[in-house]
């Protein structure tokens, strides 16, 4: 690739080369969808943001104890540009990486990664099993239940929203709207999928 901008097809191939679990793939697609939505909202490069969202957890399935470090290695060995690699690694700031998000892209990825999991979990316990009729107030209600989606680090979402200078409620609304756009792809369009 020689540091050229990677294509979505290349990102998809790499993701599937290193991940097999349907849950991991759907999470990657959800984050990609949210990143594309946020790029459009901010007038940024939708392709770049989406591709980075798609591979952000590239190493998680095989190397959960070495998350972010192995993604860095894999992406560098695949010839990905340094800014793409840095963005992927920065999403694990204070969790598995000491690379602090700096750019709008990096801060957005950091803020929305965990939140997509909480939104998906909230949708799945609804009668519709869908994000199509999901409201932010439902996510906020589940947010307060610490045992619900216990793996979702709410402090990361709060820190990410603060870094972006937006209220958590606004971030939740954006993530829901973005996930509605890709609902069928990520299995959250409800019974009529």
C-alpha positions as CSV (number, residue, x, y, z in Angstrom):
1,X,0.0,0.0,0.0
2,X,3.1,2.2,0.6
3,X,1.3,4.7,2.8
4,X,-1.5,5.4,0.3
5,X,-4.9,5.9,1.7
6,X,-6.4,2.4,2.3
7,X,-9.7,1.6,0.7
8,X,-12.7,0.3,2.4
9,X,-12.2,-3.0,0.6
10,X,-8.7,-3.3,2.0
11,X,-10.0,-2.5,5.5
12,X,-12.8,-5.0,5.2
13,X,-10.4,-7.7,4.0
14,X,-8.0,-7.0,6.9
15,X,-10.8,-7.0,9.4
16,X,-12.0,-10.4,8.2
17,X,-8.5,-11.8,8.1
18,X,-8.1,-11.1,11.8
19,X,-11.7,-11.5,13.1
20,X,-14.3,-14.2,12.7
21,X,-16.9,-13.5,15.4
22,X,-20.1,-12.0,14.1
23,X,-20.3,-9.8,17.2
24,X,-16.9,-8.3,16.5
25,X,-17.7,-7.7,12.8
26,X,-21.1,-6.1,13.6
27,X,-19.4,-3.8,16.2
28,X,-16.8,-2.8,13.5
29,X,-19.6,-2.0,11.0
30,X,-21.5,0.0,13.7
31,X,-18.4,2.1,14.5
32,X,-17.7,2.6,10.8
33,X,-21.3,3.8,10.3
34,X,-21.1,6.2,13.2
35,X,-17.7,7.5,12.0
36,X,-19.1,8.1,8.5
37,X,-22.1,9.9,9.9
38,X,-19.9,12.1,12.1
39,X,-17.5,12.9,9.2
40,X,-20.4,14.1,7.1
41,X,-21.7,16.1,10.1
42,X,-18.4,17.9,10.5
43,X,-17.5,18.2,6.8
44,X,-14.6,15.7,7.1
45,X,-13.3,12.9,4.9
46,X,-16.0,10.2,5.2
47,X,-14.0,7.5,3.6
48,X,-11.0,8.0,5.9
49,X,-13.2,8.2,9.0
50,X,-15.2,5.1,8.0
51,X,-12.1,3.0,7.2
52,X,-10.5,3.8,10.5
53,X,-13.8,3.0,12.3
54,X,-14.0,-0.3,10.5
55,X,-10.5,-1.5,11.7
56,X,-10.4,0.2,15.1
57,X,-10.6,-3.1,16.9
58,X,-8.6,-5.1,14.4
59,X,-6.6,-7.0,17.0
60,X,-9.2,-7.4,19.8
61,X,-10.4,-10.9,18.9
62,X,-7.0,-12.5,18.7
63,X,-5.0,-10.3,21.1
64,X,-7.4,-8.9,23.8
65,X,-4.6,-8.6,26.3
66,X,-2.4,-6.7,23.8
67,X,-5.2,-4.6,22.2
68,X,-4.1,-1.6,20.2
69,X,-0.4,-2.7,20.3
70,X,-1.1,-5.5,17.8
71,X,-3.3,-3.3,15.7
72,X,-0.4,-0.9,15.4
73,X,1.9,-3.7,14.3
74,X,-0.6,-5.2,11.8
75,X,-1.5,-1.9,10.2
76,X,2.2,-0.8,9.9
77,X,3.2,-4.1,8.4
78,X,0.3,-3.6,5.9
79,X,1.7,-0.2,4.9
80,X,-1.1,1.9,6.4
81,X,-0.3,5.7,6.7
82,X,0.9,6.8,10.1
83,X,-2.1,9.1,10.8
84,X,-4.5,6.1,10.3
85,X,-2.4,3.9,12.6
86,X,-2.3,6.7,15.2
87,X,-6.0,7.2,15.1
88,X,-6.7,3.5,15.6
89,X,-4.3,3.3,18.5
90,X,-5.6,6.4,20.1
91,X,-9.1,5.0,20.6
92,X,-7.6,2.9,23.4
93,X,-6.2,5.9,25.3
94,X,-5.9,5.2,29.1
95,X,-7.2,1.6,28.5
96,X,-4.6,0.0,26.3
97,X,-2.7,2.9,24.8
98,X,-0.9,6.0,26.0
99,X,-1.7,7.8,22.7
100,X,-4.0,10.6,23.5
101,X,-6.7,11.5,20.9
102,X,-5.8,14.9,19.4
103,X,-7.6,15.4,16.1
104,X,-11.4,15.6,15.7
105,X,-11.3,12.2,14.1
106,X,-9.4,10.6,17.0
107,X,-11.6,12.3,19.6
108,X,-14.7,11.2,17.8
109,X,-13.6,7.5,17.6
110,X,-12.6,7.6,21.2
111,X,-16.1,9.0,22.2
112,X,-18.3,6.8,20.1
113,X,-16.6,3.3,20.3
114,X,-18.0,2.4,23.7
115,X,-21.2,4.2,23.1
116,X,-22.1,2.1,20.1
117,X,-22.0,-0.9,22.4
118,X,-24.3,0.7,24.9
119,X,-26.7,1.7,22.1
120,X,-26.7,-1.7,20.6
121,X,-27.3,-3.4,24.0
122,X,-30.1,-1.0,24.7
123,X,-31.7,-1.7,21.3
124,X,-31.5,-5.5,21.8
125,X,-33.5,-5.5,25.1
126,X,-36.4,-3.6,23.5
127,X,-39.4,-5.5,22.2
128,X,-38.5,-4.3,18.7
129,X,-34.8,-5.4,19.0
130,X,-34.2,-2.3,16.9
131,X,-32.4,1.1,16.9
132,X,-35.1,2.4,14.5
133,X,-37.4,3.4,17.4
134,X,-34.7,3.9,20.0
135,X,-34.6,7.3,21.9
136,X,-31.7,8.8,23.8
137,X,-33.8,8.7,27.0
138,X,-33.9,4.9,26.9
139,X,-30.1,4.8,26.5
140,X,-29.7,7.2,29.4
141,X,-31.9,5.1,31.6
142,X,-29.8,2.0,30.8
143,X,-26.7,4.1,31.3
144,X,-27.6,4.4,35.0
145,X,-27.9,0.7,35.5
146,X,-24.3,-0.3,36.1
147,X,-24.9,-4.0,35.7
148,X,-26.5,-3.4,32.2
149,X,-23.8,-3.7,29.5
150,X,-21.3,-3.7,32.3
151,X,-18.4,-4.0,29.9
152,X,-19.2,-0.5,28.5
153,X,-16.9,2.0,30.2
154,X,-19.2,5.0,30.7
155,X,-16.3,7.2,31.9
156,X,-14.7,6.8,28.4
157,X,-17.9,8.1,26.8
158,X,-18.0,11.0,29.2
159,X,-14.4,11.9,28.7
160,X,-14.8,11.6,24.9
161,X,-17.9,13.9,24.9
162,X,-16.0,16.4,27.1
163,X,-13.0,16.3,24.6
164,X,-15.5,17.0,21.8
165,X,-17.2,19.7,23.8
166,X,-20.6,18.2,23.4
167,X,-23.2,17.0,26.0
168,X,-23.4,13.2,26.3
169,X,-27.1,13.4,25.3
170,X,-26.2,15.0,22.0
171,X,-23.5,12.3,21.4
172,X,-26.1,9.6,22.1
173,X,-28.6,11.2,19.7
174,X,-25.9,11.3,16.9
175,X,-24.9,7.7,17.6
176,X,-28.5,6.5,17.4
177,X,-29.1,8.4,14.2
178,X,-25.9,7.0,12.7
179,X,-26.7,3.4,13.7
180,X,-30.2,3.8,12.2
181,X,-28.5,4.4,8.8
182,X,-26.7,1.0,9.1
183,X,-29.3,-0.9,11.2
184,X,-29.9,-3.7,8.7
185,X,-26.2,-4.3,8.2
186,X,-25.5,-4.5,12.0
187,X,-28.6,-6.6,12.8
188,X,-30.5,-3.8,14.6
189,X,-33.3,-3.1,12.2
190,X,-35.8,-5.1,14.2
191,X,-37.9,-8.2,13.3
192,X,-38.5,-7.1,9.7
193,X,-34.8,-7.3,8.8
